[in-house]
Amino acid sequence: MVKPLRKAVDRRILGMFDRSKCDLCGECLVKCQYVDFSLEKAREEISKLVMGEPASILKECITCVACNQYCEKGANPFDLINQMQEETSLFKVSDQALQMFTAAEMMSTEVITGQLGKPVMSLCTVGDLIPGLFEGQLFEGMTFLKGGTYFCKIGWIHAGKESPVRNGAQAFVDKLAEAGAKEIIFYHDDCYAMTATKVKGYGIKVPIKPVHIIEYLLNYLKDHKNQIKKLNLKIAYQQPCASRYTPWKDKWLDELFHLIGVERVKRRYDRINALCCATPIVATDRERANKIKDMNVKDALEAGAEAMVFLCPICFLSLRRRAREAGLEPVHLINLCRLALGEELQAGET
């Protein structure tokens, strides 16, 4: 039996949960799409967490961060859940996942120097997961940063661990500053979330302007409107979990889709109700993960989508086969923009 943990800790110093904003209403867990809690049960769970006691949500949470967005008071309950998952070890995580994150941190660092005056982009450790993605006019002359020292570590939250994110934050920011750029484009949604929000909770200043890949794509396409060929395509968008930290990007995304002639279909599991790709629990609860994936793809198909658009490469790899088998063409957002610019993609590049 897990013993109650220390109760006197002000958890605001550990992350971003703000106890002063939490009124124990329980709404964040009532709205959670992966558990079925009554309001009474939800309030009981939150009260336990705030008191430093183990609660069932620590096992049932799939680390999607949605409860942060559900909380209208801005208390960020997920950050408390995540800290408690680590302290209690109640969240089931596979050895494979732990090895993957450790290996990511150890990946060799590489700087691919581009032309002076051209943008700088951080690829984190995921830039090579989708072959051919960074080809074409969108990326001509860019400098690319990649490898373990550019890994923001937010992925660790999906292993039920918050401390690697917090402990590695300063080194991550310092490494970005070494690039000498005034602004850096972030391909990985996690890295943007880290620099735009997470580090502020740790009291760390960011000496560069973080630019999200969506923001970059939107501005580039605005500057090249004469080249755009409207795609006339209905799509379902797969939102990354880290986007819960930076929801303002959704307006940029809607503007981008409109610009290239793409209709983002209205469906149940989108925007604030978006579903996780279920990767965090695939190895520990495959049946549950498959159910979540099926719900997601079925919803997109029934809403009239012709394709499923991804931003996170992990989401892409997790859902592409299932989407394609259901009749939805899986395509990365970058490649969608390349198509709108009239570029021809090689086989297997979507």
TORDRENTOR-921567 format. One record per residue (C-alpha): residue number from 0; x, y, z. Coordinates in Angstrom, 3 decimals. Example, Ala and Ser with C-alpha at 12.3 -4.5 7.8 and 13.67 -1.06 7.14 Angstrom:
2
[titi 0 [12.300 -4.500 7.800]],
[titi 1 [13.670 -1.060 7.140]],
***
This chain:
350
[titi 0 [0.000 0.000 0.000]],
[titi 1 [1.273 3.460 -0.949]],
[titi 2 [1.610 5.736 2.051]],
[titi 3 [0.302 9.333 1.926]],
[titi 4 [3.042 11.688 0.835]],
[titi 5 [4.264 14.873 2.475]],
[titi 6 [1.467 17.416 2.787]],
[titi 7 [3.293 20.644 3.508]],
[titi 8 [4.880 21.041 0.062]],
[titi 9 [3.900 24.072 -1.983]],
[titi 10 [3.798 22.360 -5.365]],
[titi 11 [3.953 25.647 -7.237]],
[titi 12 [7.724 25.565 -6.785]],
[titi 13 [7.917 22.184 -8.500]],
[titi 14 [6.084 23.000 -11.686]],
[titi 15 [3.113 24.977 -12.850]],
[titi 16 [0.219 23.794 -10.692]],
[titi 17 [-1.178 26.810 -8.831]],
[titi 18 [-2.920 25.799 -5.624]],
[titi 19 [-4.188 29.341 -5.088]],
[titi 20 [-6.320 28.994 -8.224]],
[titi 21 [-7.674 25.516 -7.520]],
[titi 22 [-11.052 25.532 -5.746]],
[titi 23 [-11.317 21.712 -5.778]],
[titi 24 [-14.359 21.896 -8.079]],
[titi 25 [-13.436 18.641 -9.842]],
[titi 26 [-14.596 19.832 -13.269]],
[titi 27 [-11.237 19.011 -14.851]],
[titi 28 [-11.703 15.312 -14.100]],
[titi 29 [-15.418 15.261 -14.886]],
[titi 30 [-14.547 16.484 -18.385]],
[titi 31 [-11.699 13.992 -18.832]],
[titi 32 [-12.498 11.727 -21.785]],
[titi 33 [-10.580 8.740 -20.434]],
[titi 34 [-12.297 8.270 -17.062]],
[titi 35 [-15.927 8.275 -15.964]],
[titi 36 [-15.921 10.164 -12.679]],
[titi 37 [-18.956 11.612 -10.968]],
[titi 38 [-18.553 15.144 -9.648]],
[titi 39 [-18.268 13.751 -6.116]],
[titi 40 [-15.554 11.300 -7.162]],
[titi 41 [-13.673 13.983 -9.114]],
[titi 42 [-13.662 16.339 -6.122]],
[titi 43 [-12.429 13.544 -3.889]],
[titi 44 [-9.602 12.769 -6.318]],
[titi 45 [-8.446 16.376 -6.609]],
[titi 46 [-8.584 16.838 -2.845]],
[titi 47 [-6.364 13.783 -2.366]],
[titi 48 [-3.821 15.087 -4.857]],
[titi 49 [-3.652 18.509 -3.266]],
[titi 50 [-3.090 16.849 0.126]],
[titi 51 [-0.255 14.775 -1.328]],
[titi 52 [-2.162 11.501 -1.153]],
[titi 53 [-2.373 8.794 -3.841]],
[titi 54 [-5.514 8.799 -6.008]],
[titi 55 [-6.864 6.502 -8.710]],
[titi 56 [-6.464 9.147 -11.432]],
[titi 57 [-2.708 8.671 -11.175]],
[titi 58 [-3.146 5.213 -12.707]],
[titi 59 [-5.942 6.063 -15.122]],
[titi 60 [-4.519 9.315 -16.514]],
[titi 61 [-2.971 8.885 -19.972]],
[titi 62 [-0.896 12.105 -19.662]],
[titi 63 [-2.676 14.053 -22.420]],
[titi 64 [-2.593 17.386 -20.486]],
[titi 65 [-6.238 18.129 -21.402]],
[titi 66 [-7.262 18.852 -17.808]],
[titi 67 [-5.010 21.924 -17.847]],
[titi 68 [-7.109 23.320 -20.665]],
[titi 69 [-10.378 22.230 -19.049]],
[titi 70 [-9.546 24.196 -15.883]],
[titi 71 [-11.063 27.647 -16.352]],
[titi 72 [-9.249 28.989 -13.288]],
[titi 73 [-5.795 28.325 -14.723]],
[titi 74 [-4.683 26.042 -11.890]],
[titi 75 [-3.042 23.525 -14.276]],
[titi 76 [-4.136 20.318 -12.507]],
[titi 77 [-2.246 18.059 -14.890]],
[titi 78 [1.056 19.374 -13.618]],
[titi 79 [0.063 18.260 -10.120]],
[titi 80 [-1.097 14.873 -11.427]],
[titi 81 [2.186 14.422 -13.269]],
[titi 82 [4.291 15.296 -10.237]],
[titi 83 [2.269 12.857 -8.131]],
[titi 84 [2.602 10.151 -10.781]],
[titi 85 [6.342 10.395 -10.389]],
[titi 86 [6.318 10.552 -6.595]],
[titi 87 [4.041 7.523 -6.205]],
[titi 88 [5.178 5.489 -9.246]],
[titi 89 [1.509 4.590 -9.753]],
[titi 90 [1.531 5.411 -13.460]],
[titi 91 [2.404 2.341 -15.496]],
[titi 92 [5.277 3.001 -17.862]],
[titi 93 [7.097 0.463 -19.994]],
[titi 94 [10.841 -0.117 -19.927]],
[titi 95 [10.742 0.566 -23.664]],
[titi 96 [9.415 4.086 -23.095]],
[titi 97 [12.026 4.844 -20.456]],
[titi 98 [14.786 3.568 -22.739]],
[titi 99 [13.439 5.652 -25.631]],
[titi 100 [13.573 8.922 -23.687]],
[titi 101 [16.992 8.124 -22.270]],
[titi 102 [18.263 7.321 -25.766]],
[titi 103 [16.828 10.596 -27.090]],
[titi 104 [18.878 12.550 -24.560]],
[titi 105 [22.008 10.705 -25.680]],
[titi 106 [21.574 11.323 -29.413]],
[titi 107 [24.514 13.105 -31.006]],
[titi 108 [24.068 16.820 -31.569]],
[titi 109 [24.344 18.276 -35.044]],
[titi 110 [24.128 21.790 -36.459]],
[titi 111 [23.472 21.927 -40.193]],
[titi 112 [24.595 25.434 -41.041]],
[titi 113 [22.581 27.255 -43.667]],
[titi 114 [22.840 30.655 -45.291]],
[titi 115 [23.466 33.818 -43.301]],
[titi 116 [20.230 35.674 -42.638]],
[titi 117 [18.034 32.639 -43.207]],
[titi 118 [15.860 31.213 -40.402]],
[titi 119 [17.099 28.790 -37.750]],
[titi 120 [14.968 25.743 -36.943]],
[titi 121 [15.228 23.265 -34.075]],
[titi 122 [14.296 19.708 -35.019]],
[titi 123 [14.716 18.328 -31.493]],
[titi 124 [15.324 14.568 -31.731]],
[titi 125 [12.378 13.869 -34.052]],
[titi 126 [13.439 15.582 -37.271]],
[titi 127 [14.317 12.378 -39.095]],
[titi 128 [11.213 10.354 -38.233]],
[titi 129 [9.376 11.347 -41.430]],
[titi 130 [11.772 11.150 -44.423]],
[titi 131 [11.933 14.047 -46.869]],
[titi 132 [9.869 16.419 -44.739]],
[titi 133 [12.300 19.342 -44.760]],
[titi 134 [12.897 19.527 -48.495]],
[titi 135 [11.616 22.165 -50.900]],
[titi 136 [11.405 25.933 -50.936]],
[titi 137 [10.013 26.261 -47.415]],
[titi 138 [13.370 25.312 -45.950]],
[titi 139 [15.925 26.560 -48.471]],
[titi 140 [19.018 27.955 -46.758]],
[titi 141 [17.819 27.226 -43.227]],
[titi 142 [20.100 26.287 -40.355]],
[titi 143 [18.932 23.161 -38.521]],
[titi 144 [19.638 22.229 -34.913]],
[titi 145 [19.134 18.593 -33.999]],
[titi 146 [20.077 15.960 -31.463]],
[titi 147 [19.997 15.187 -27.768]],
[titi 148 [21.049 18.584 -26.421]],
[titi 149 [18.088 20.128 -28.287]],
[titi 150 [15.641 17.657 -26.721]],
[titi 151 [13.289 19.717 -24.540]],
[titi 152 [12.359 16.657 -22.443]],
[titi 153 [8.630 17.376 -22.268]],
[titi 154 [8.134 13.872 -23.600]],
[titi 155 [9.033 12.618 -20.127]],
[titi 156 [5.592 13.651 -18.874]],
[titi 157 [4.197 10.758 -20.932]],
[titi 158 [6.326 8.446 -18.806]],
[titi 159 [4.698 9.864 -15.682]],
[titi 160 [7.783 11.884 -14.792]],
[titi 161 [7.991 15.651 -14.332]],
[titi 162 [11.450 16.093 -12.800]],
[titi 163 [13.463 15.426 -16.014]],
[titi 164 [11.566 18.280 -17.669]],
[titi 165 [12.209 20.659 -14.797]],
[titi 166 [15.804 19.606 -14.211]],
[titi 167 [16.726 19.877 -17.873]],
[titi 168 [14.973 23.166 -18.621]],
[titi 169 [17.881 25.549 -17.995]],
[titi 170 [20.371 23.488 -20.016]],
[titi 171 [17.879 23.306 -22.886]],
[titi 172 [17.406 27.079 -22.927]],
[titi 173 [21.162 27.679 -22.645]],
[titi 174 [21.815 25.397 -25.605]],
[titi 175 [19.312 27.290 -27.743]],
[titi 176 [20.984 30.574 -26.800]],
[titi 177 [24.318 29.227 -28.066]],
[titi 178 [22.904 29.242 -31.604]],
[titi 179 [23.174 33.034 -31.550]],
[titi 180 [19.792 33.535 -33.263]],
[titi 181 [17.261 36.141 -32.195]],
[titi 182 [14.448 33.720 -32.945]],
[titi 183 [14.223 29.969 -33.478]],
[titi 184 [11.496 28.044 -35.265]],
[titi 185 [10.390 24.915 -33.429]],
[titi 186 [9.278 21.934 -35.474]],
[titi 187 [8.392 19.901 -32.398]],
[titi 188 [5.276 21.122 -30.612]],
[titi 189 [6.824 20.013 -27.311]],
[titi 190 [9.819 22.320 -27.715]],
[titi 191 [7.610 25.304 -28.443]],
[titi 192 [5.498 24.518 -25.373]],
[titi 193 [8.663 24.332 -23.304]],
[titi 194 [10.039 27.699 -24.417]],
[titi 195 [6.707 29.530 -24.635]],
[titi 196 [5.187 28.394 -21.336]],
[titi 197 [6.866 25.672 -19.290]],
[titi 198 [10.137 27.415 -18.481]],
[titi 199 [8.259 30.443 -17.177]],
[titi 200 [6.831 28.233 -14.457]],
[titi 201 [10.387 27.340 -13.504]],
[titi 202 [11.459 30.997 -13.374]],
[titi 203 [13.718 30.675 -16.435]],
[titi 204 [14.048 33.486 -18.968]],
[titi 205 [14.243 32.634 -22.679]],
[titi 206 [16.714 34.855 -24.576]],
[titi 207 [15.270 34.009 -27.988]],
[titi 208 [11.850 34.451 -29.561]],
[titi 209 [10.211 31.037 -29.985]],
[titi 210 [8.387 30.649 -33.313]],
[titi 211 [6.087 27.699 -33.852]],
[titi 212 [6.236 25.815 -37.153]],
[titi 213 [2.556 26.675 -37.749]],
[titi 214 [3.342 30.374 -37.353]],
[titi 215 [6.271 30.070 -39.753]],
[titi 216 [4.244 28.185 -42.369]],
[titi 217 [1.403 30.697 -42.150]],
[titi 218 [3.694 33.701 -42.596]],
[titi 219 [5.569 32.045 -45.468]],
[titi 220 [2.372 31.205 -47.330]],
[titi 221 [1.023 34.720 -46.794]],
[titi 222 [4.184 36.030 -48.449]],
[titi 223 [3.774 33.582 -51.358]],
[titi 224 [0.031 33.762 -51.985]],
[titi 225 [0.570 33.894 -55.730]],
[titi 226 [2.030 30.372 -55.637]],
[titi 227 [-0.757 28.738 -53.657]],
[titi 228 [-2.913 26.157 -55.378]],
[titi 229 [-6.069 25.613 -53.343]],
[titi 230 [-6.284 21.988 -52.277]],
[titi 231 [-10.077 21.789 -51.845]],
[titi 232 [-9.687 19.083 -49.246]],
[titi 233 [-11.668 18.129 -46.156]],
[titi 234 [-9.386 17.123 -43.313]],
[titi 235 [-9.423 16.022 -39.686]],
[titi 236 [-6.637 17.491 -37.586]],
[titi 237 [-4.778 15.462 -34.948]],
[titi 238 [-3.808 17.865 -32.181]],
[titi 239 [-0.630 17.053 -30.210]],
[titi 240 [-0.950 16.818 -26.422]],
[titi 241 [1.631 19.588 -25.906]],
[titi 242 [-0.697 21.993 -27.721]],
[titi 243 [-2.740 22.073 -24.525]],
[titi 244 [-0.022 24.339 -23.140]],
[titi 245 [-0.264 26.739 -26.119]],
[titi 246 [-3.894 26.783 -27.346]],
[titi 247 [-3.557 30.168 -29.070]],
[titi 248 [-1.961 28.394 -32.034]],
[titi 249 [-5.356 27.097 -33.120]],
[titi 250 [-6.202 30.481 -34.666]],
[titi 251 [-3.028 30.360 -36.743]],
[titi 252 [-3.884 26.860 -37.859]],
[titi 253 [-7.412 27.807 -38.925]],
[titi 254 [-6.032 30.746 -40.901]],
[titi 255 [-3.446 28.502 -42.527]],
[titi 256 [-6.050 25.928 -43.558]],
[titi 257 [-8.262 28.652 -45.042]],
[titi 258 [-5.316 30.054 -46.978]],
[titi 259 [-4.534 26.754 -48.709]],
[titi 260 [-8.134 25.749 -49.340]],
[titi 261 [-8.525 23.128 -46.636]],
[titi 262 [-11.692 22.582 -44.608]],
[titi 263 [-11.140 21.401 -41.046]],
[titi 264 [-14.245 19.304 -40.530]],
[titi 265 [-16.307 19.811 -37.416]],
[titi 266 [-16.131 16.696 -35.310]],
[titi 267 [-16.463 15.596 -31.724]],
[titi 268 [-12.793 14.891 -31.034]],
[titi 269 [-11.126 18.123 -32.057]],
[titi 270 [-9.922 21.334 -30.446]],
[titi 271 [-10.558 21.241 -26.687]],
[titi 272 [-12.059 17.749 -27.056]],
[titi 273 [-9.148 16.361 -29.085]],
[titi 274 [-8.054 12.815 -28.326]],
[titi 275 [-4.498 11.748 -27.583]],
[titi 276 [-2.913 9.437 -30.160]],
[titi 277 [-2.672 6.948 -27.258]],
[titi 278 [1.054 6.327 -27.701]],
[titi 279 [1.781 6.821 -23.952]],
[titi 280 [-0.252 3.721 -23.036]],
[titi 281 [0.294 1.456 -26.057]],
[titi 282 [2.839 -0.727 -24.284]],
[titi 283 [0.999 -0.920 -20.954]],
[titi 284 [-2.659 -1.097 -22.036]],
[titi 285 [-2.861 -1.970 -25.717]],
[titi 286 [-6.588 -2.702 -25.631]],
[titi 287 [-7.396 0.721 -24.224]],
[titi 288 [-5.006 2.428 -26.645]],
[titi 289 [-6.591 0.703 -29.645]],
[titi 290 [-10.048 1.752 -28.481]],
[titi 291 [-8.945 5.403 -28.299]],
[titi 292 [-7.352 5.217 -31.743]],
[titi 293 [-10.470 3.642 -33.252]],
[titi 294 [-12.712 6.304 -31.699]],
[titi 295 [-10.501 9.024 -33.144]],
[titi 296 [-10.308 7.703 -36.695]],
[titi 297 [-13.985 6.718 -36.813]],
[titi 298 [-14.972 10.200 -35.681]],
[titi 299 [-12.858 11.801 -38.424]],
[titi 300 [-14.326 9.541 -41.074]],
[titi 301 [-17.924 10.096 -39.985]],
[titi 302 [-17.372 13.868 -40.028]],
[titi 303 [-16.619 13.676 -43.753]],
[titi 304 [-12.836 14.042 -43.694]],
[titi 305 [-10.841 12.825 -46.680]],
[titi 306 [-7.466 13.044 -44.979]],
[titi 307 [-6.011 13.153 -41.478]],
[titi 308 [-3.464 15.901 -40.900]],
[titi 309 [-0.714 15.593 -38.307]],
[titi 310 [1.718 17.963 -36.650]],
[titi 311 [3.452 15.655 -34.176]],
[titi 312 [5.578 12.988 -35.892]],
[titi 313 [4.839 10.526 -33.083]],
[titi 314 [1.098 10.947 -33.651]],
[titi 315 [1.702 10.433 -37.374]],
[titi 316 [3.562 7.175 -36.840]],
[titi 317 [0.983 6.011 -34.311]],
[titi 318 [-2.135 6.600 -36.409]],
[titi 319 [-1.123 6.609 -40.082]],
[titi 320 [-1.797 2.930 -40.779]],
[titi 321 [-5.155 2.975 -39.026]],
[titi 322 [-6.169 6.185 -40.790]],
[titi 323 [-5.157 4.879 -44.212]],
[titi 324 [-6.976 1.585 -43.710]],
[titi 325 [-10.110 3.572 -42.845]],
[titi 326 [-9.847 5.548 -46.093]],
[titi 327 [-8.216 8.670 -44.668]],
[titi 328 [-4.932 9.719 -46.247]],
[titi 329 [-2.435 10.551 -43.463]],
[titi 330 [-0.451 13.682 -44.270]],
[titi 331 [1.899 15.863 -42.250]],
[titi 332 [1.031 19.557 -42.036]],
[titi 333 [4.338 20.526 -43.650]],
[titi 334 [3.695 18.287 -46.639]],
[titi 335 [0.178 19.679 -46.915]],
[titi 336 [1.719 23.131 -47.308]],
[titi 337 [4.271 21.822 -49.800]],
[titi 338 [1.424 20.433 -51.897]],
[titi 339 [-0.339 23.801 -51.752]],
[titi 340 [2.838 25.403 -53.122]],
[titi 341 [2.737 23.050 -56.088]],
[titi 342 [5.540 20.742 -54.973]],
[titi 343 [5.422 17.087 -55.899]],
[titi 344 [6.053 14.684 -53.049]],
[titi 345 [7.936 11.444 -53.449]],
[titi 346 [6.157 8.154 -52.804]],
[titi 347 [5.719 7.588 -49.079]],
[titi 348 [6.364 11.225 -48.148]],
[titi 349 [2.865 12.188 -47.002]],
***
